[in-house]
Amino acid sequence: MHTPVAFMLDFYNGWNMPRHLYRGDKYKIWGKLPYEKGDYLIDGMFRMIWPGYEDCSYLRNERGFITPTPFGDIFDVLNNRCHPDIIHQYQAIMLLGDVELTPEVIANLRAFAEAGGDLITDAKHARQLPGELTGVTCGDEQSGVLSRRTDTGRVFAEQPYTYTVLALNGAQALLVNERGHALMTVNAAGQGRVIVGAADYWMTDQLVYSVPELVNMEPPYTLLKGVQSVLSEYFESFSPVTCDPGGLNFRVNCFANDPKHLLVSLTNNELFADWDGTVTVRLGEVAQARELWRDAPVGMDGNEISLRVPAGDVAVVDVRVR
């Protein structure tokens, strides 16, 4: 299964979903301790890549377990005590929550980046990493309300957030704020890269809801819109296929001895709406494609495959690329 991106949590993360069937309270780790901001980051990132995952265990159609996957189901979750050989199986690793960076963990992450991997971290952890690795020096904290992508110029109005002022020592800014301070940077490190986020846990300050009594599962912090924009484009770049329109849960299996052979599984967990759309194969022109679940041919045009996935059903497409 094609899972090039891993999220690294601390070994003692005690992670629980925001709510579950067996308790009436919400946002607890270790079954009873309130979420801290780092835990809300884990939840926010999971909501971004597996939207609606917080509904799992409540509905018979397994909503929340079977979620749409905007970037494909390309993510794994590790902890900071995993073996270095495991780390090197991935193309990118993002630290989530409060990850203890022991000298051994730092050495493993440095070796991962210098060997060609992307390491993604926030300023809190970047302070503990070598400056030549991150390409930044972490300074004082300030506040902001805007973000702007440096590549497109697109500006995002943000809820107030706190960030660490980053002095660039070789790194380049991907996202800046109204003061011109970098909110996301990228630095070449050996054969790989290190991406640093300046916003506190990549998120806003605590939100103030106008009508608190209407708040149910809405979190007290959210990822910055600019951060979501940059990371969405970044995560999407890893998937060998895309689906249009979205809404499906899809994953890709690769074959070690045949890089032009893919097995694409698509699940439509909608109760009533069939999915009619296009699967685009980024590896090249499609030579052969067949839906295995029904043993039926599918439409092909260049690198695009057209098919229908009925409501509550699946499709498994065997693809060969020229």
MOHU-V984190 format. One record per backbone hydrogen bond with DSSP energy under -0.5 kcal/mol. CO is the residue of the C=O (numbers start at 0). NH is the residue of the N-H. If there is no record, write none. Layout:
co/nh
CO/NH
CO/NH
This chain:
co/nh
0/2
3/90
3/91
4/75
5/93
6/8
6/77
7/95
8/79
9/12
10/12
13/29
16/27
17/26
19/22
26/34
28/31
28/32
32/28
35/38
35/39
36/40
37/41
38/42
39/43
40/44
41/45
42/46
43/47
44/48
45/49
49/52
50/67
51/54
52/55
54/57
58/61
61/64
61/65
64/66
65/63
68/71
71/73
73/4
75/6
77/8
78/81
82/85
82/86
83/87
85/88
86/89
90/117
91/5
92/119
93/7
96/98
97/99
99/101
101/105
102/106
103/107
104/108
105/109
106/110
107/111
108/112
109/113
110/114
111/116
112/115
113/190
116/118
116/192
117/92
117/119
118/194
119/94
120/196
121/124
121/125
122/126
124/127
125/128
129/132
129/133
130/134
134/168
134/170
136/166
139/164
141/162
143/160
144/157
146/155
147/175
148/152
153/148
155/146
155/157
159/204
160/143
161/199
162/141
164/138
164/166
165/167
166/136
166/168
171/185
173/149
174/182
174/183
175/147
176/179
180/176
182/197
182/198
183/173
183/174
184/195
185/171
186/193
188/191
191/188
192/118
193/186
194/120
195/184
196/122
197/163
198/201
199/202
201/223
206/208
208/211
210/213
211/214
219/206
221/203
223/227
224/228
225/229
226/230
227/231
228/232
229/233
230/234
231/235
232/236
233/236
234/237
235/238
239/281
239/282
241/279
243/277
247/68
247/249
248/266
249/72
250/264
251/1
252/262
253/255
254/257
257/254
257/260
259/320
260/254
261/318
262/252
262/264
263/316
264/250
265/314
266/248
266/268
267/311
267/312
269/311
271/273
273/275
274/276
274/308
276/306
277/243
277/279
278/280
278/304
279/241
279/281
280/283
284/321
287/319
288/297
289/291
289/317
290/295
295/290
298/305
300/303
301/285
302/280
303/300
304/278
305/298
306/276
307/309
308/274
309/312
312/267
314/265
315/291
315/292
315/317
316/263
316/318
317/289
318/261
319/286
319/287
